[in-house]
Amino acid sequence: MSGVHHPVESGRNNGPVTSRSWWIYRGTGQPLADIGLGDVLPKPPGWRTFDGGPVLPPVPAASAETDRRLGRAGRATPRQDAHDIDLVNTALLLRRPLLVTGRPGIGKSTLAYLVARELGLGRVLHWGITSRSTLRSGLYEYDAIGRAQASLGHLRPPGVPAPTPSPEAPTADAAGPGEPPGPGARIGDFVRLGPLGTALLPYELPRVLLIDELDKSDIDLPNDLLHVLDNGTYAIPELVRARRQEPVSHVHTDDPEGTVPVVDGQVRCRAFPFIVITSNGERQFPPAFLRRCVRLDVSPPREDQLAAMVTAHFQDQTGRHDALVREFVERSRDHGGLAADQLLNAVYLRSAGIRGDDKAWEELLDALWRRLSGAP
């Protein structure tokens, strides 16, 4: 890493920003040019080194999803504060989750997409948390009913052809207890890894995983995550039980059309994923969970950052909405904080020619820029 030179860069609205010599992620929102992450990312600390295998090929980026959130690559994007970039790089080098806290709507979740785009880490895995989310749902799902039906010949997994009868081949009825009942009902066909489970597969470079709004989880989920975050491994009991008959199972992943081999029912990462965990600050997390994370408290975006965000999504209208941005900043201050997408909604309507008279436009802004707290 010492041989990589990070020059002085200039954000369009923020002025010159000097990259620190140890930075890998620079917060530009643009892909690294002529630099492979594998060439500049130092080895992990000994206590964060993993040796999972067999090594899987990289997964391509979901460009449409990233462009939808960030604007197209090559356009100006909001430049992050140096302190925020420091902590992103700290989490990246230490192989620790990044716990990002801040009020709703200030762009916490977009950080995962910025890192994935700049460092070329492929499609972002997204685990949206609800009160019903469990560790298992993040790791994998097993369709026991579907497998039972397939075992009886009532259902065959999609894409699996009917097996050719053979005198030597065991039938569903002939299979012994606990054995997979023939090629039409391989147990791996009925396992689908969740976002967390997919992120922990043995990729050469880290996958990016967004665990969104952990505040909403059941009180036990943060503690349930500790073992997985510490050890980078998990078992799929259904595959473990069947490992004698099916030592290598090909299972579905959270990536579209993705399947991977799992040996003996055990998954162990190779490169610990870059995990962004977002929180709205609505609850306290256990100390044991917090000490395993790098913690980043995000401030509301500044006026120049909001202007750069508008430019990223409306490239051909640079500078045309500066007055609207200033008005949004003032309204956000008076309302105790508005979400950035509320600004984008107004810019879109203005750019589409929806204005009316001044009174009608102000009434429309009042409707778009209502308080997030639900107060009138």
C-alpha positions in Angstrom: 0.0 0.0 0.0 2.9 2.3 0.7 3.6 2.5 -3.1 0.2 3.9 -3.9 0.0 7.6 -4.3 -3.2 9.4 -3.4 -3.1 12.9 -4.8 -4.9 16.1 -3.8 -8.4 15.9 -5.2 -11.0 18.6 -5.7 -14.6 18.2 -5.0 -16.7 20.3 -7.2 -18.4 22.2 -4.4 -16.2 21.4 -1.5 -12.8 22.7 -2.7 -9.5 20.9 -2.4 -9.4 17.8 -0.2 -6.1 16.1 0.6 -6.3 12.3 0.6 -4.4 10.8 3.6 -1.6 8.4 2.6 -3.3 5.4 4.2 -6.7 5.8 2.6 -7.9 3.2 0.1 -11.5 4.5 -0.1 -11.3 8.2 -0.9 -15.0 9.1 -0.9 -15.2 10.3 -4.5 -18.1 8.0 -5.4 -16.2 7.2 -8.6 -14.5 3.9 -9.5 -10.8 3.7 -8.8 -8.8 4.1 -12.0 -6.1 1.6 -12.9 -6.0 0.3 -9.3 -7.1 -3.1 -8.2 -8.3 -3.4 -4.6 -6.5 -6.6 -4.2 -3.2 -4.8 -4.9 -3.6 -2.1 -2.3 -5.6 -3.7 0.5 -3.2 -4.8 3.2 -3.6 -8.2 4.8 -6.0 -8.3 7.7 -4.9 -8.5 11.4 -4.1 -12.0 12.5 -7.3 -12.2 14.6 -9.4 -11.2 11.5 -7.8 -13.6 9.1 -10.1 -16.3 7.5 -9.3 -19.2 5.1 -12.6 -20.2 3.6 -12.8 -22.0 0.3 -13.2 -23.0 -2.4 -12.6 -19.4 -3.6 -15.6 -18.0 -5.6 -15.4 -15.7 -8.6 -16.3 -12.0 -8.1 -19.9 -10.9 -8.6 -20.6 -8.1 -11.1 -22.1 -4.8 -9.9 -25.8 -4.1 -10.1 -25.2 -0.9 -12.0 -28.8 0.1 -12.4 -29.4 -0.1 -8.6 -26.3 1.8 -7.9 -27.1 4.5 -10.4 -30.6 4.9 -9.1 -29.2 5.6 -5.6 -26.1 7.6 -6.5 -26.6 9.0 -10.0 -24.6 7.7 -12.9 -20.9 7.0 -12.6 -18.7 9.8 -13.8 -21.0 12.5 -12.5 -20.1 14.8 -9.6 -21.1 13.3 -6.2 -21.2 14.8 -2.7 -17.7 14.7 -1.1 -17.7 13.1 2.4 -15.9 14.7 5.3 -12.4 13.5 6.0 -13.4 12.1 9.4 -16.1 10.0 7.8 -13.6 8.6 5.2 -11.2 7.9 8.0 -13.7 5.7 9.7 -14.7 3.9 6.5 -11.1 3.0 5.9 -10.6 2.0 9.5 -13.5 -0.5 9.2 -12.1 -1.7 5.8 -8.6 -2.3 7.2 -9.7 -3.9 10.5 -12.3 -6.0 8.8 -14.9 -4.8 11.3 -18.6 -3.8 10.6 -19.2 0.0 10.3 -22.2 1.1 12.5 -23.6 4.3 10.9 -25.9 6.3 13.1 -27.9 9.4 12.2 -31.3 10.8 11.7 -33.5 9.3 9.0 -33.0 10.5 5.4 -29.4 11.8 5.5 -27.9 9.1 3.3 -26.6 6.5 5.7 -27.5 3.5 3.5 -25.9 5.1 0.4 -22.5 4.7 2.0 -22.5 1.0 1.1 -23.2 1.8 -2.5 -20.4 4.5 -2.6 -17.9 2.0 -1.3 -18.9 -0.8 -3.6 -18.8 1.5 -6.7 -15.4 3.1 -5.8 -13.7 -0.1 -4.9 -15.2 -2.3 -7.5 -16.8 -4.7 -5.0 -19.8 -5.8 -7.1 -23.4 -5.9 -6.2 -24.4 -4.7 -2.8 -26.2 -7.2 -0.6 -29.1 -5.6 1.2 -30.7 -7.0 4.4 -33.6 -4.8 5.4 -34.4 -5.4 9.1 -37.8 -5.7 10.6 -39.1 -6.8 14.0 -39.4 -10.3 12.6 -35.9 -10.6 11.3 -33.8 -13.4 12.8 -30.2 -14.5 12.5 -31.3 -17.5 10.5 -33.3 -15.4 8.0 -30.2 -13.4 7.3 -28.1 -16.5 6.9 -30.3 -18.9 4.9 -33.8 -20.3 4.3 -34.6 -24.0 3.9 -37.8 -25.0 2.1 -38.6 -28.2 4.0 -42.1 -28.5 2.6 -40.8 -28.2 -1.0 -38.2 -30.9 -0.4 -40.7 -33.2 1.1 -43.0 -32.8 -1.9 -40.2 -33.4 -4.3 -39.2 -36.5 -2.3 -42.7 -37.9 -3.0 -42.5 -37.0 -6.6 -45.1 -34.2 -6.3 -42.7 -31.4 -7.2 -39.4 -30.9 -8.8 -37.2 -27.8 -8.2 -37.3 -25.3 -11.1 -34.7 -26.2 -13.8 -34.1 -29.7 -12.5 -34.9 -32.3 -15.2 -36.7 -35.5 -14.4 -34.2 -38.2 -13.6 -33.7 -41.0 -16.0 -34.9 -44.3 -14.4 -32.0 -46.7 -13.8 -32.0 -50.1 -12.1 -29.0 -49.0 -10.0 -30.4 -45.6 -9.0 -32.3 -45.4 -5.7 -35.8 -44.2 -5.8 -37.5 -41.8 -3.4 -39.1 -44.7 -1.6 -35.9 -46.7 -1.5 -33.8 -44.0 0.1 -32.8 -44.7 3.7 -33.6 -42.5 6.6 -31.9 -39.1 6.4 -30.6 -39.8 2.8 -31.5 -37.5 -0.1 -34.1 -39.4 -2.1 -32.5 -39.3 -5.6 -31.2 -36.6 -7.9 -34.5 -34.9 -8.3 -34.6 -33.9 -4.7 -31.1 -32.8 -3.8 -31.2 -30.9 -0.5 -29.1 -28.1 -1.8 -31.9 -27.2 -4.3 -34.0 -26.2 -1.4 -31.5 -24.0 0.4 -31.3 -20.2 -0.4 -28.7 -18.1 1.4 -29.8 -14.8 2.7 -27.8 -11.5 2.4 -25.6 -12.1 5.4 -25.1 -15.8 4.5 -24.1 -14.8 0.9 -21.7 -12.1 2.2 -19.8 -14.7 4.2 -19.1 -16.9 1.3 -15.4 -17.4 0.4 -14.8 -14.5 -2.0 -11.3 -13.3 -2.7 -12.3 -9.7 -2.1 -14.9 -8.5 0.4 -18.6 -8.3 -0.5 -20.5 -5.2 0.6 -23.4 -5.9 2.9 -25.9 -3.3 4.0 -27.8 -4.2 7.2 -30.4 -1.5 7.2 -32.1 -0.1 10.3 -31.0 -2.5 12.9 -33.1 -0.4 15.4 -36.2 -2.2 14.1 -34.9 -5.7 15.1 -36.0 -7.8 18.0 -33.9 -7.1 21.1 -31.9 -10.3 20.7 -30.7 -9.9 17.2 -27.6 -7.7 17.9 -26.4 -10.3 20.4 -27.2 -13.2 18.0 -24.9 -11.6 15.4 -21.9 -11.7 17.7 -20.7 -15.2 16.9 -21.0 -14.7 13.1 -19.3 -11.3 13.1 -16.5 -12.7 15.2 -15.8 -15.9 13.4 -17.0 -15.3 9.9 -18.5 -18.8 9.7 -21.8 -20.6 10.1 -23.3 -24.0 9.6 -26.4 -25.1 7.7 -27.7 -28.0 9.9 -29.8 -29.5 7.1 -26.7 -29.8 4.9 -24.6 -31.0 7.8 -27.0 -33.9 8.5 -26.9 -34.9 4.8 -23.2 -34.5 4.3 -22.4 -38.2 4.0 -24.8 -38.6 1.0 -24.3 -35.0 -0.3 -20.8 -33.8 0.7 -21.0 -30.9 -1.7 -24.3 -29.1 -2.0 -25.0 -26.5 -4.6 -27.3 -23.9 -3.0 -28.9 -20.7 -4.2 -27.6 -17.3 -3.1 -29.1 -13.9 -2.6 -27.6 -12.8 -5.9 -30.0 -13.3 -8.9 -29.5 -16.7 -10.5 -26.5 -17.3 -8.2 -25.6 -20.8 -7.0 -22.5 -21.9 -5.1 -21.0 -25.1 -3.7 -21.1 -25.6 0.1 -18.9 -28.4 1.5 -20.1 -30.5 4.4 -22.7 -27.9 5.3 -20.2 -25.3 6.5 -19.7 -21.8 5.2 -16.5 -19.8 6.1 -15.5 -16.5 4.6 -12.2 -15.8 3.1 -12.3 -12.0 2.9 -14.5 -10.6 5.7 -17.3 -8.6 4.1 -17.5 -4.8 4.3 -20.6 -4.5 6.5 -22.5 -1.2 6.8 -25.1 -1.3 9.7 -27.4 1.7 9.8 -29.2 2.9 12.9 -31.5 5.9 13.4 -30.3 6.2 17.0 -33.7 5.0 18.3 -32.3 2.4 20.7 -29.2 1.4 22.6 -27.2 -1.6 21.5 -25.4 -4.0 23.8 -21.8 -3.1 24.7 -20.6 -6.5 23.4 -22.0 -5.6 20.0 -20.7 -2.1 20.0 -17.1 -3.1 20.7 -17.1 -5.2 17.6 -18.0 -2.3 15.4 -16.4 0.9 14.1 -18.9 3.6 15.0 -19.7 6.5 12.7 -22.1 9.3 13.6 -23.2 11.0 10.4 -24.0 14.7 10.4 -26.8 16.1 8.2 -25.5 17.0 4.7 -24.2 20.5 4.2 -25.6 22.8 1.5 -22.6 22.1 -0.8 -23.1 18.3 -0.4 -26.8 18.6 -1.2 -26.0 20.7 -4.3 -23.5 18.0 -5.4 -26.2 15.3 -4.8 -28.6 17.3 -7.1 -25.9 17.5 -9.7 -25.3 13.8 -9.6 -28.9 13.1 -10.4 -29.6 16.1 -12.7 -26.3 16.5 -14.5 -27.6 18.8 -17.3 -29.0 21.3 -14.8 -25.9 22.2 -12.8 -26.4 25.3 -10.7 -30.0 25.8 -11.8 -31.4 24.7 -8.4 -29.0 26.4 -6.0 -31.8 28.7 -4.7 -34.0 25.7 -4.1 -31.2 23.9 -2.2 -30.7 26.9 0.0 -34.4 27.1 0.8 -34.4 23.4 1.6 -31.6 23.8 4.0 -33.4 26.6 5.8 -36.7 24.6 5.9 -34.8 21.5 7.2 -33.3 23.5 10.0 -36.7 24.9 11.0 -38.4 21.5 10.8 -35.8 19.6 12.8 -34.4 17.8 9.8 -35.8 16.7 6.4 -34.7 13.8 4.2 -32.5 14.4 1.2 -34.9 12.6 -1.1 -37.5 15.3 -0.2 -35.2 17.8 -1.9 -34.8 15.5 -5.0 -38.6 15.3 -5.3 -38.9 19.1 -5.4 -36.0 19.4 -7.9 -37.6 16.9 -10.2 -40.9 18.7 -10.2 -39.2 22.1 -10.8 -37.1 20.6 -13.7 -40.3 19.1 -15.2 -41.7 22.6 -15.5 -44.3 22.3 -12.6 -44.3 25.7 -11.1 -47.6 27.5 -11.2 -47.7 30.9 -9.5 -45.6 31.6 -6.4 -48.4 30.8 -4.0 -49.2 27.4 -5.6 -45.5 26.5 -5.7 -45.0 27.3 -2.0 -48.1 25.2 -1.1 -46.6 22.3 -3.1 -43.3 22.7 -1.2 -45.1 22.7 2.1 -46.7 19.4 1.1 -43.4 17.9 0.0 -41.3 19.2 2.8 -43.4 18.2 5.8 -41.8 17.3 9.1 -40.6 13.7 9.4 -41.8 13.6 13.0 -45.4 13.5 11.8 -46.1 16.9 13.4 -48.1 19.3 11.2 
